[in-house]
Amino acid sequence: MISAQNISKTFNGKKVLDNVSVEVKIGEIISIVGPSGAGKTTLLHVLSTLDKPDPDDKTKLILNEKEIIKLNDDDLSKFRNTQIGFIFQFHELLPEFSAIENVCLPGIIKGDSHFDIIKKAENLLKSLDLIHIKDQKPSELSGGEQQRIAVARALINNPNILFADEPSGNLDSKSADILHNLFFELRDKLNVTIVLVTHNKELANMADRKLNLVDGKWTN
C-alpha cells in the first residue's frame, strides 16, 4: 500500500529527513513518534504527497501501486483527492460552512453529483453519531465534534489511506479516547491504511507498529 525508499528532505541547507525508507501494508496502522524537530510532520507531508522529497534517482514513493514522483501536478491532485484522506491537529474546517458542507467539500472537488455527496455525507455523519449537528457551524461545536467532522471529511471520497498529524493533540482525554478508538473501527470496517504522527503515548502504543524518528532517521 505504501512503499517509500530513500526519502530525504532538505530545508535551508539542513537535512530534515535522511534517506528514510518505510513499508506499510494494506489495513495496517502505524504510528510515527519522536522528539519535536525530528522530522515527523515533514515525513508525513512527503508520504501523503503534500510535499516532495529531495530529487534523487534512488528515491521512490509508491502509494496504491502508483509511482507518485512520476505524476504531473494535475494527476497528483486527482490522486490525492480520490485516494488519500487527511486529518490534522487543527481540524482546518471552514468556519463559514456548516458541518455537513465541510464534509462535502472533497466530494464537490471530485465532481460527484450533489445528491450523491449529500447522501454519503449524511451516512458518514450518522455512523459517527454526528447527524444531529450537521447544520451547525464549527464555532458551535466542541473540539471532539470538530475533529470527528474532519474525519468524516477525510472519508467522503472513500480513500484507501488516511494520514493524521497529531489528530488528538488539542482534545481532552475523553474526546481523544473516542477519536483513537474510531481509527481502529475505521480500519476494521473499511480496511483503510492509517499513518499517524503523534506525541500521545496511548495512541502510539495502540498502533500495529510504532516507528521512532530522531534527527531525520529511524532509531530503535
Backbone hydrogen bonds in HBPLUS format (Angstrom, degrees):
<---DONOR---> <-ACCEPTOR-->    atom                        ^
c    i                          cat <-CA-CA->   ^        H-A-AA   ^      H-
h    n   atom  resd res      DA  || num        DHA   H-A  angle D-A-AA Bond
n    s   type  num  typ     dist DA aas  dist angle  dist       angle   num
A0064-ASN N   A0001-MET O   2.95 MM  63  4.96 157.3  2.00 138.8 143.9     1
A0002-ILE N   A0024-VAL O   3.11 MM  22  4.99 158.1  2.16 150.9 150.0     2
A0024-VAL N   A0002-ILE O   2.92 MM  22  4.99 159.6  1.97 141.9 145.1     3
A0003-SER N   A0062-ILE O   2.88 MM  59  5.04 153.4  1.95 149.9 155.2     4
A0062-ILE N   A0003-SER O   2.81 MM  59  5.04 163.6  1.84 145.8 151.6     5
A0004-ALA N   A0022-VAL O   2.89 MM  18  5.23 171.9  1.89 164.1 165.7     6
A0022-VAL N   A0004-ALA O   2.86 MM  18  5.23 151.5  1.94 137.2 144.4     7
A0005-GLN N   A0060-LYS O   2.85 MM  55  5.06 164.5  1.87 147.9 149.9     8
A0060-LYS N   A0005-GLN O   3.06 MM  55  5.06 156.1  2.11 136.0 141.0     9
A0007-ILE N   A0020-VAL O   2.78 MM  13  4.79 172.9  1.78 133.9 135.8    10
A0020-VAL N   A0007-ILE O   2.83 MM  13  4.79 163.6  1.86 135.5 130.2    11
A0054-ASP N   A0008-SER O   2.77 MM  46  5.57 171.5  1.78 148.0 151.0    12
A0009-LYS N   A0017-LEU O   3.14 MM   8  4.89 151.7  2.22 119.9 121.0    13
A0016-VAL N   A0009-LYS O   2.71 MM   7  5.56 136.9  1.90 153.0 167.2    14
A0017-LEU N   A0009-LYS O   3.18 MM   8  4.89 159.8  2.22 133.5 137.1    15
A0011-PHE N   A0014-LYS O   2.85 MM   3  5.24 157.4  1.90 152.5 151.0    16
A0014-LYS N   A0011-PHE O   2.83 MM   3  5.24 165.6  1.85 122.0 125.9    17
A0018-ASP N   A0216-GLY O   2.93 MM 198  5.28 168.2  1.95 138.3 135.4    18
A0028-GLU N   A0025-LYS O   3.13 MM   3  5.39 155.1  2.20 132.6 129.5    19
A0194-ILE N   A0028-GLU O   3.02 MM 166  6.41 161.5  2.05 148.2 154.2    20
A0208-ASP N   A0029-ILE O   2.85 MM 179  5.40 133.2  2.07 139.0 152.6    21
A0030-ILE N   A0194-ILE O   2.99 MM 164  6.47 157.9  2.04 162.9 167.4    22
A0196-LEU N   A0030-ILE O   2.90 MM 166  6.20 167.6  1.92 160.5 164.7    23
A0031-SER N   A0209-ARG O   2.90 MM 178  6.36 160.1  1.94 157.8 164.4    24
A0211-LEU N   A0031-SER O   2.79 MM 180  6.14 170.5  1.80 167.6 169.3    25
A0032-ILE N   A0196-LEU O   2.65 MM 164  6.01 152.2  1.72 161.1 171.2    26
A0198-THR N   A0032-ILE O   3.29 MM 166  6.51 158.0  2.34 153.8 158.0    27
A0033-VAL N   A0211-LEU O   2.82 MM 178  6.15 166.0  1.84 165.0 169.9    28
A0213-LEU N   A0033-VAL O   2.78 MM 180  6.11 170.5  1.79 163.6 162.6    29
A0038-ALA N   A0035-PRO O   3.15 MM   3  5.60 140.8  2.31 140.6 137.6    30
A0216-GLY N   A0038-ALA O   2.90 MM 178  5.52 140.6  2.06 141.8 148.2    31
A0043-LEU N   A0039-GLY O   2.90 MM   4  6.07 158.5  1.94 150.7 156.3    32
A0044-LEU N   A0040-LYS O   2.95 MM   4  6.26 159.2  2.00 149.8 155.9    33
A0045-HIS N   A0041-THR O   2.86 MM   4  6.09 156.5  1.92 149.5 155.7    34
A0046-VAL N   A0042-THR O   3.01 MM   4  6.30 150.8  2.10 147.1 154.7    35
A0047-LEU N   A0043-LEU O   2.85 MM   4  6.07 172.6  1.86 159.5 161.5    36
A0048-SER N   A0044-LEU O   2.92 MM   4  5.95 148.1  2.02 144.0 152.6    37
A0050-LEU N   A0045-HIS O   2.84 MM   5  4.91 123.6  2.16 153.6 161.0    38
A0051-ASP N   A0045-HIS O   3.04 MM   6  5.34 136.9  2.23 126.8 120.4    39
A0049-THR N   A0046-VAL O   3.17 MM   3  5.17 165.3  2.19 107.9 111.4    40
A0059-THR N   A0056-ASP O   3.03 MM   3  5.35 158.7  2.08 112.3 119.1    41
A0068-ILE N   A0061-LEU O   2.89 MM   7  5.69 141.9  2.03 160.0 171.9    42
A0063-LEU N   A0066-LYS O   3.02 MM   3  5.26 147.4  2.13 147.5 149.5    43
A0066-LYS N   A0063-LEU O   2.84 MM   3  5.26 160.6  1.88 118.7 125.4    44
A0070-LYS N   A0067-GLU O   3.14 MM   3  5.78 146.2  2.26 114.5 123.3    45
A0071-LEU N   A0068-ILE O   3.05 MM   3  5.43 161.3  2.08 113.9 119.9    46
A0076-LEU N   A0072-ASN O   2.86 MM   4  5.99 154.4  1.93 156.1 164.6    47
A0077-SER N   A0073-ASP O   2.94 MM   4  6.11 154.9  2.01 145.6 151.7    48
A0078-LYS N   A0074-ASP O   3.08 MM   4  6.33 158.9  2.13 147.6 153.1    49
A0079-PHE N   A0075-ASP O   2.92 MM   4  6.08 159.9  1.96 145.9 151.8    50
A0080-ARG N   A0076-LEU O   2.87 MM   4  6.04 164.9  1.90 151.0 155.1    51
A0081-ASN N   A0077-SER O   3.00 MM   4  6.12 157.7  2.05 145.7 151.4    52
A0082-THR N   A0078-LYS O   3.08 MM   4  6.20 152.2  2.16 148.9 155.3    53
A0083-GLN N   A0079-PHE O   2.92 MM   4  5.74 148.9  2.02 154.9 160.6    54
A0084-ILE N   A0080-ARG O   3.33 MM   4  5.17 145.7  2.45 127.0 129.6    55
A0160-ASN N   A0083-GLN O   3.12 MM  77  5.47 139.8  2.29 117.8 122.8    56
A0161-ILE N   A0083-GLN O   3.37 MM  78  6.59 158.1  2.42 150.8 157.1    57
A0085-GLY N   A0161-ILE O   2.83 MM  76  6.22 154.8  1.89 156.5 164.2    58
A0163-PHE N   A0085-GLY O   2.90 MM  78  6.26 161.9  1.94 159.0 162.3    59
A0087-ILE N   A0163-PHE O   2.88 MM  76  6.24 147.6  1.99 159.4 164.3    60
A0165-ASP N   A0087-ILE O   2.88 MM  78  6.41 152.3  1.96 157.7 164.5    61
A0097-PHE N   A0094-LEU O   3.17 MM   3  5.69 162.0  2.20 117.9 123.4    62
A0102-ASN N   A0098-SER O   2.96 MM   4  6.23 153.9  2.03 152.9 159.5    63
A0099-ALA N   A0136-GLN O   2.81 MM  37  5.80 134.3  2.02 150.1 159.3    64
A0103-VAL N   A0099-ALA O   3.08 MM   4  6.41 155.7  2.14 148.5 155.2    65
A0100-ILE N   A0134-LYS O   2.95 MM  34  4.95 165.5  1.97 145.6 140.8    66
A0104-CYS N   A0100-ILE O   3.01 MM   4  6.20 148.0  2.12 143.3 151.5    67
A0105-LEU N   A0102-ASN O   3.36 MM   3  5.50 147.4  2.48 101.6 110.0    68
A0107-GLY N   A0104-CYS O   2.95 MM   3  5.38 121.8  2.29 114.2 129.5    69
A0108-ILE N   A0104-CYS O   3.00 MM   4  6.26 149.3  2.09 154.4 163.6    70
A0108-ILE N   A0105-LEU O   3.09 MM   3  5.07 119.7  2.47  97.1 112.1    71
A0109-ILE N   A0105-LEU O   2.98 MM   4  6.28 162.5  2.01 158.5 162.8    72
A0110-LYS N   A0106-PRO O   2.93 MM   4  6.12 147.6  2.04 138.4 147.6    73
A0111-GLY N   A0107-GLY O   3.06 MM   4  6.30 135.7  2.26 135.8 146.7    74
A0112-ASP N   A0107-GLY O   3.22 MM   5  5.78 154.1  2.29 163.0 160.4    75
A0111-GLY N   A0108-ILE O   3.05 MM   3  5.11 127.5  2.34  95.2 109.2    76
A0117-ILE N   A0113-SER O   2.96 MM   4  6.20 161.9  1.99 157.4 162.8    77
A0118-ILE N   A0114-HIS O   3.03 MM   4  6.18 170.5  2.04 154.5 156.6    78
A0119-LYS N   A0115-PHE O   3.03 MM   4  6.18 164.6  2.05 150.5 155.1    79
A0120-LYS N   A0116-ASP O   2.94 MM   4  6.07 163.5  1.97 148.4 153.1    80
A0121-ALA N   A0117-ILE O   2.84 MM   4  6.01 161.8  1.87 152.8 158.4    81
A0122-GLU N   A0118-ILE O   2.91 MM   4  6.08 160.0  1.95 150.8 155.8    82
A0123-ASN N   A0119-LYS O   3.03 MM   4  6.26 155.9  2.09 145.7 152.3    83
A0124-LEU N   A0120-LYS O   2.94 MM   4  6.22 155.0  2.01 149.2 156.1    84
A0125-LEU N   A0121-ALA O   2.92 MM   4  6.15 162.5  1.95 151.4 156.1    85
A0126-LYS N   A0122-GLU O   2.91 MM   4  6.11 151.4  1.99 145.4 153.3    86
A0127-SER N   A0123-ASN O   3.00 MM   4  6.22 157.3  2.06 144.7 150.6    87
A0128-LEU N   A0124-LEU O   3.04 MM   4  6.28 134.9  2.25 143.5 155.7    88
A0130-LEU N   A0125-LEU O   2.65 MM   5  4.74 170.3  1.66 154.9 153.4    89
A0129-ASP N   A0126-LYS O   3.07 MM   3  4.96 162.5  2.10 105.4 108.8    90
A0133-ILE N   A0130-LEU O   2.99 MM   3  5.69 164.6  2.02 122.1 127.1    91
A0134-LYS N   A0131-ILE O   3.32 MM   3  5.22 165.7  2.34 109.9 109.4    92
A0136-GLN N   A0133-ILE O   3.07 MM   3  5.39 165.4  2.10 115.9 120.4    93
A0140-GLU N   A0137-LYS O   2.89 MM   3  5.48 157.0  1.94 120.7 128.2    94
A0141-LEU N   A0138-PRO O   3.05 MM   3  5.29 166.7  2.07 114.6 117.7    95
A0146-GLN N   A0142-SER O   2.90 MM   4  6.15 160.7  1.94 154.1 159.5    96
A0147-GLN N   A0143-GLY O   3.01 MM   4  6.24 157.9  2.06 148.1 153.7    97
A0148-ARG N   A0144-GLY O   3.03 MM   4  6.26 150.4  2.12 144.3 152.2    98
A0149-ILE N   A0145-GLU O   2.91 MM   4  6.14 147.1  2.02 147.1 156.4    99
A0150-ALA N   A0146-GLN O   2.99 MM   4  6.31 148.6  2.09 142.1 150.9   100
A0151-VAL N   A0147-GLN O   2.98 MM   4  6.33 140.5  2.14 136.7 147.4   101
A0152-ALA N   A0148-ARG O   2.95 MM   4  6.26 158.4  2.00 145.0 150.0   102
A0153-ARG N   A0149-ILE O   2.91 MM   4  6.22 157.4  1.96 150.0 156.3   103
A0154-ALA N   A0150-ALA O   2.98 MM   4  6.20 150.7  2.06 140.4 148.3   104
A0155-LEU N   A0151-VAL O   3.07 MM   4  6.35 130.6  2.32 142.3 155.5   105
A0155-LEU N   A0152-ALA O   3.07 MM   3  5.11 135.1  2.28  97.0 109.7   106
A0156-ILE N   A0153-ARG O   3.40 MM   3  5.37 154.9  2.47 101.4 108.1   107
A0158-ASN N   A0155-LEU O   2.93 MM   3  5.28 158.0  1.98 127.3 126.3   108
A0193-THR N   A0160-ASN O   2.96 MM  33  6.26 169.2  1.98 159.5 156.6   109
A0162-LEU N   A0193-THR O   2.75 MM  31  6.17 159.1  1.79 163.0 170.4   110
A0195-VAL N   A0162-LEU O   2.91 MM  33  6.35 160.2  1.95 162.5 168.7   111
A0164-ALA N   A0195-VAL O   2.93 MM  31  6.30 161.8  1.96 162.7 164.9   112
A0197-VAL N   A0164-ALA O   2.86 MM  33  6.27 157.9  1.91 163.2 170.4   113
A0166-GLU N   A0197-VAL O   2.68 MM  31  5.58 159.4  1.72 151.5 157.4   114
A0169-GLY N   A0166-GLU O   3.14 MM   3  5.13 168.2  2.15 111.9 114.2   115
A0171-LEU N   A0168-SER O   3.20 MM   3  5.23 170.3  2.21 113.0 113.8   116
A0176-ALA N   A0172-ASP O   2.85 MM   4  6.00 155.8  1.91 157.2 165.5   117
A0177-ASP N   A0173-SER O   2.97 MM   4  6.14 156.4  2.03 145.1 150.4   118
A0178-ILE N   A0174-LYS O   3.13 MM   4  6.43 158.2  2.18 148.3 153.7   119
A0179-LEU N   A0175-SER O   3.01 MM   4  6.26 159.8  2.05 147.6 152.9   120
A0180-HIS N   A0176-ALA O   2.83 MM   4  6.04 163.3  1.86 155.6 160.4   121
A0181-ASN N   A0177-ASP O   3.04 MM   4  6.20 168.4  2.05 151.5 154.0   122
A0182-LEU N   A0178-ILE O   3.04 MM   4  6.17 142.9  2.18 138.8 149.5   123
A0182-LEU N   A0179-LEU O   3.08 MM   3  4.94 118.1  2.48  90.8 106.8   124
A0183-PHE N   A0179-LEU O   3.21 MM   4  6.59 147.0  2.32 151.2 157.2   125
A0185-GLU N   A0181-ASN O   3.04 MM   4  6.35 148.5  2.14 148.2 157.8   126
A0186-LEU N   A0182-LEU O   2.90 MM   4  6.13 157.9  1.95 155.2 160.4   127
A0187-ARG N   A0183-PHE O   3.06 MM   4  6.35 153.6  2.13 141.5 148.5   128
A0188-ASP N   A0184-PHE O   3.00 MM   4  6.15 161.1  2.04 142.4 147.4   129
A0189-LYS N   A0185-GLU O   2.90 MM   4  6.06 153.9  1.96 148.9 156.0   130
A0190-LEU N   A0186-LEU O   2.79 MM   4  5.58 163.5  1.82 149.2 154.7   131
A0191-ASN N   A0187-ARG O   2.77 MM   4  4.58 136.5  1.96 126.2 132.7   132
A0204-ALA N   A0200-ASN O   2.95 MM   4  6.15 167.2  1.97 157.6 161.9   133
A0205-ASN N   A0201-LYS O   2.93 MM   4  6.03 156.1  1.98 147.8 153.3   134
A0206-MET N   A0202-GLU O   3.11 MM   4  6.30 129.4  2.38 139.4 152.5   135
A0206-MET N   A0203-LEU O   3.12 MM   3  5.12 136.3  2.31  97.6 110.0   136
A0219-THR N   A0212-ASN O   2.88 MM   7  5.61 147.8  1.98 158.0 161.8   137
A0214-VAL N   A0217-LYS O   2.83 MM   3  5.44 167.8  1.84 162.7 161.3   138
A0217-LYS N   A0214-VAL O   3.05 MM   3  5.44 156.2  2.11 113.8 121.0   139
